[in-house]
Amino acid sequence: PVHPPWAYRDARLRFCQQCRVFKPPRCHHCSSCNACVLKLDHHCLFINGCVGYANHKPFVVCVAYATTTAVVSLCVHALRAAHW
């Protein structure tokens, strides 16, 4: 059977003082969002939210696409400038 990430044998729920709720292991409170996020990586200003368990892969894909677009744009600009 597949267990959720917080269903470990010796895991104990902790209490978040800011949210006033019990939170599972590997869950951390983000002071910017004022919410507890499972597997919190960081708070990103570009997406105006936290990167965590629910949106880590879409965030990495977005960063990869943005980097690829920037590199291709710079190459096209350099090639056009070289042909002037």
mmCIF file of the C-alpha atoms, coordinates in Angstrom:
data_MODEL
# 
_entry.id   MODEL 
# 
loop_
_atom_site.group_PDB 
_atom_site.id 
_atom_site.type_symbol 
_atom_site.label_atom_id 
_atom_site.label_alt_id 
_atom_site.label_comp_id 
_atom_site.label_asym_id 
_atom_site.label_entity_id 
_atom_site.label_seq_id 
_atom_site.pdbx_PDB_ins_code 
_atom_site.Cartn_x 
_atom_site.Cartn_y 
_atom_site.Cartn_z 
_atom_site.occupancy 
_atom_site.B_iso_or_equiv 
_atom_site.pdbx_formal_charge 
_atom_site.auth_seq_id 
_atom_site.auth_comp_id 
_atom_site.auth_asym_id 
_atom_site.auth_atom_id 
_atom_site.pdbx_PDB_model_num 
ATOM 1  C CA . PRO A 1 1  ? 0.000  0.000  0.000   1.00 0.00 ? 1  PRO A CA 1 
ATOM 2  C CA . VAL A 1 2  ? 1.091  3.556  -0.712  1.00 0.00 ? 2  VAL A CA 1 
ATOM 3  C CA . HIS A 1 3  ? 1.278  5.763  2.358   1.00 0.00 ? 3  HIS A CA 1 
ATOM 4  C CA . PRO A 1 4  ? 1.194  9.550  2.367   1.00 0.00 ? 4  PRO A CA 1 
ATOM 5  C CA . PRO A 1 5  ? 4.538  11.270 3.113   1.00 0.00 ? 5  PRO A CA 1 
ATOM 6  C CA . TRP A 1 6  ? 3.593  11.940 6.728   1.00 0.00 ? 6  TRP A CA 1 
ATOM 7  C CA . ALA A 1 7  ? 2.528  8.356  7.600   1.00 0.00 ? 7  ALA A CA 1 
ATOM 8  C CA . TYR A 1 8  ? 5.772  7.142  9.114   1.00 0.00 ? 8  TYR A CA 1 
ATOM 9  C CA . ARG A 1 9  ? 5.830  4.641  11.963  1.00 0.00 ? 9  ARG A CA 1 
ATOM 10 C CA . ASP A 1 10 ? 7.519  6.812  14.579  1.00 0.00 ? 10 ASP A CA 1 
ATOM 11 C CA . ALA A 1 11 ? 6.407  10.181 13.231  1.00 0.00 ? 11 ALA A CA 1 
ATOM 12 C CA . ARG A 1 12 ? 4.842  12.584 15.679  1.00 0.00 ? 12 ARG A CA 1 
ATOM 13 C CA . LEU A 1 13 ? 2.613  15.494 14.809  1.00 0.00 ? 13 LEU A CA 1 
ATOM 14 C CA . ARG A 1 14 ? 3.905  18.864 15.908  1.00 0.00 ? 14 ARG A CA 1 
ATOM 15 C CA . PHE A 1 15 ? 1.846  21.914 16.731  1.00 0.00 ? 15 PHE A CA 1 
ATOM 16 C CA . CYS A 1 16 ? 2.307  25.108 14.710  1.00 0.00 ? 16 CYS A CA 1 
ATOM 17 C CA . GLN A 1 17 ? 1.994  28.120 16.974  1.00 0.00 ? 17 GLN A CA 1 
ATOM 18 C CA . GLN A 1 18 ? 1.260  30.520 14.103  1.00 0.00 ? 18 GLN A CA 1 
ATOM 19 C CA . CYS A 1 19 ? -1.415 28.411 12.333  1.00 0.00 ? 19 CYS A CA 1 
ATOM 20 C CA . ARG A 1 20 ? -2.764 26.894 15.566  1.00 0.00 ? 20 ARG A CA 1 
ATOM 21 C CA . VAL A 1 21 ? -2.980 23.419 13.978  1.00 0.00 ? 21 VAL A CA 1 
ATOM 22 C CA . PHE A 1 22 ? -1.068 20.169 14.182  1.00 0.00 ? 22 PHE A CA 1 
ATOM 23 C CA . LYS A 1 23 ? 1.329  19.736 11.290  1.00 0.00 ? 23 LYS A CA 1 
ATOM 24 C CA . PRO A 1 24 ? 2.835  16.536 9.882   1.00 0.00 ? 24 PRO A CA 1 
ATOM 25 C CA . PRO A 1 25 ? 6.575  15.813 9.810   1.00 0.00 ? 25 PRO A CA 1 
ATOM 26 C CA . ARG A 1 26 ? 8.556  17.644 7.103   1.00 0.00 ? 26 ARG A CA 1 
ATOM 27 C CA . CYS A 1 27 ? 6.016  20.462 7.160   1.00 0.00 ? 27 CYS A CA 1 
ATOM 28 C CA . HIS A 1 28 ? 7.274  23.973 7.887   1.00 0.00 ? 28 HIS A CA 1 
ATOM 29 C CA . HIS A 1 29 ? 5.647  27.330 8.422   1.00 0.00 ? 29 HIS A CA 1 
ATOM 30 C CA . CYS A 1 30 ? 6.283  30.038 5.834   1.00 0.00 ? 30 CYS A CA 1 
ATOM 31 C CA . SER A 1 31 ? 6.229  33.481 7.387   1.00 0.00 ? 31 SER A CA 1 
ATOM 32 C CA . SER A 1 32 ? 5.617  35.147 4.003   1.00 0.00 ? 32 SER A CA 1 
ATOM 33 C CA . CYS A 1 33 ? 2.509  33.082 3.169   1.00 0.00 ? 33 CYS A CA 1 
ATOM 34 C CA . ASN A 1 34 ? 1.531  32.622 6.818   1.00 0.00 ? 34 ASN A CA 1 
ATOM 35 C CA . ALA A 1 35 ? 0.783  28.939 6.146   1.00 0.00 ? 35 ALA A CA 1 
ATOM 36 C CA . CYS A 1 36 ? 2.329  25.536 6.776   1.00 0.00 ? 36 CYS A CA 1 
ATOM 37 C CA . VAL A 1 37 ? 3.711  23.900 3.626   1.00 0.00 ? 37 VAL A CA 1 
ATOM 38 C CA . LEU A 1 38 ? 4.633  20.230 3.253   1.00 0.00 ? 38 LEU A CA 1 
ATOM 39 C CA . LYS A 1 39 ? 8.296  19.772 2.235   1.00 0.00 ? 39 LYS A CA 1 
ATOM 40 C CA . LEU A 1 40 ? 8.829  23.533 2.054   1.00 0.00 ? 40 LEU A CA 1 
ATOM 41 C CA . ASP A 1 41 ? 11.747 24.383 -0.226  1.00 0.00 ? 41 ASP A CA 1 
ATOM 42 C CA . HIS A 1 42 ? 11.547 28.174 -0.310  1.00 0.00 ? 42 HIS A CA 1 
ATOM 43 C CA . HIS A 1 43 ? 9.216  31.124 -0.794  1.00 0.00 ? 43 HIS A CA 1 
ATOM 44 C CA . CYS A 1 44 ? 9.559  32.367 -4.355  1.00 0.00 ? 44 CYS A CA 1 
ATOM 45 C CA . LEU A 1 45 ? 8.862  35.996 -5.196  1.00 0.00 ? 45 LEU A CA 1 
ATOM 46 C CA . PHE A 1 46 ? 8.447  35.234 -8.917  1.00 0.00 ? 46 PHE A CA 1 
ATOM 47 C CA . ILE A 1 47 ? 5.446  32.948 -8.409  1.00 0.00 ? 47 ILE A CA 1 
ATOM 48 C CA . ASN A 1 48 ? 4.381  34.780 -5.235  1.00 0.00 ? 48 ASN A CA 1 
ATOM 49 C CA . GLY A 1 49 ? 4.105  31.571 -3.270  1.00 0.00 ? 49 GLY A CA 1 
ATOM 50 C CA . CYS A 1 50 ? 5.901  28.704 -1.640  1.00 0.00 ? 50 CYS A CA 1 
ATOM 51 C CA . VAL A 1 51 ? 7.669  25.939 -3.491  1.00 0.00 ? 51 VAL A CA 1 
ATOM 52 C CA . GLY A 1 52 ? 6.917  22.674 -1.756  1.00 0.00 ? 52 GLY A CA 1 
ATOM 53 C CA . TYR A 1 53 ? 5.524  19.183 -2.206  1.00 0.00 ? 53 TYR A CA 1 
ATOM 54 C CA . ALA A 1 54 ? 2.561  20.215 -4.360  1.00 0.00 ? 54 ALA A CA 1 
ATOM 55 C CA . ASN A 1 55 ? 4.350  22.407 -6.902  1.00 0.00 ? 55 ASN A CA 1 
ATOM 56 C CA . HIS A 1 56 ? 8.062  21.519 -6.934  1.00 0.00 ? 56 HIS A CA 1 
ATOM 57 C CA . LYS A 1 57 ? 8.071  19.879 -10.392 1.00 0.00 ? 57 LYS A CA 1 
ATOM 58 C CA . PRO A 1 58 ? 6.069  22.670 -12.129 1.00 0.00 ? 58 PRO A CA 1 
ATOM 59 C CA . PHE A 1 59 ? 8.420  25.232 -10.569 1.00 0.00 ? 59 PHE A CA 1 
ATOM 60 C CA . VAL A 1 60 ? 11.533 23.420 -11.874 1.00 0.00 ? 60 VAL A CA 1 
ATOM 61 C CA . VAL A 1 61 ? 9.954  23.113 -15.337 1.00 0.00 ? 61 VAL A CA 1 
ATOM 62 C CA . CYS A 1 62 ? 9.109  26.832 -15.318 1.00 0.00 ? 62 CYS A CA 1 
ATOM 63 C CA . VAL A 1 63 ? 12.692 27.748 -14.382 1.00 0.00 ? 63 VAL A CA 1 
ATOM 64 C CA . ALA A 1 64 ? 14.048 25.433 -17.100 1.00 0.00 ? 64 ALA A CA 1 
ATOM 65 C CA . TYR A 1 65 ? 11.772 26.970 -19.762 1.00 0.00 ? 65 TYR A CA 1 
ATOM 66 C CA . ALA A 1 66 ? 12.680 30.502 -18.682 1.00 0.00 ? 66 ALA A CA 1 
ATOM 67 C CA . THR A 1 67 ? 16.407 29.679 -18.822 1.00 0.00 ? 67 THR A CA 1 
ATOM 68 C CA . THR A 1 68 ? 16.071 28.034 -22.239 1.00 0.00 ? 68 THR A CA 1 
ATOM 69 C CA . THR A 1 69 ? 14.123 31.007 -23.584 1.00 0.00 ? 69 THR A CA 1 
ATOM 70 C CA . ALA A 1 70 ? 16.752 33.437 -22.288 1.00 0.00 ? 70 ALA A CA 1 
ATOM 71 C CA . VAL A 1 71 ? 19.634 31.455 -23.820 1.00 0.00 ? 71 VAL A CA 1 
ATOM 72 C CA . VAL A 1 72 ? 17.890 31.124 -27.200 1.00 0.00 ? 72 VAL A CA 1 
ATOM 73 C CA . SER A 1 73 ? 17.036 34.844 -27.199 1.00 0.00 ? 73 SER A CA 1 
ATOM 74 C CA . LEU A 1 74 ? 20.654 35.769 -26.469 1.00 0.00 ? 74 LEU A CA 1 
ATOM 75 C CA . CYS A 1 75 ? 21.907 33.471 -29.249 1.00 0.00 ? 75 CYS A CA 1 
ATOM 76 C CA . VAL A 1 76 ? 19.466 34.929 -31.782 1.00 0.00 ? 76 VAL A CA 1 
ATOM 77 C CA . HIS A 1 77 ? 20.411 38.457 -30.750 1.00 0.00 ? 77 HIS A CA 1 
ATOM 78 C CA . ALA A 1 78 ? 24.127 37.650 -31.025 1.00 0.00 ? 78 ALA A CA 1 
ATOM 79 C CA . LEU A 1 79 ? 23.691 36.110 -34.474 1.00 0.00 ? 79 LEU A CA 1 
ATOM 80 C CA . ARG A 1 80 ? 21.714 39.109 -35.728 1.00 0.00 ? 80 ARG A CA 1 
ATOM 81 C CA . ALA A 1 81 ? 24.301 41.520 -34.335 1.00 0.00 ? 81 ALA A CA 1 
ATOM 82 C CA . ALA A 1 82 ? 27.121 39.560 -36.002 1.00 0.00 ? 82 ALA A CA 1 
ATOM 83 C CA . HIS A 1 83 ? 25.483 39.882 -39.419 1.00 0.00 ? 83 HIS A CA 1 
ATOM 84 C CA . TRP A 1 84 ? 25.128 43.656 -39.318 1.00 0.00 ? 84 TRP A CA 1 
# 
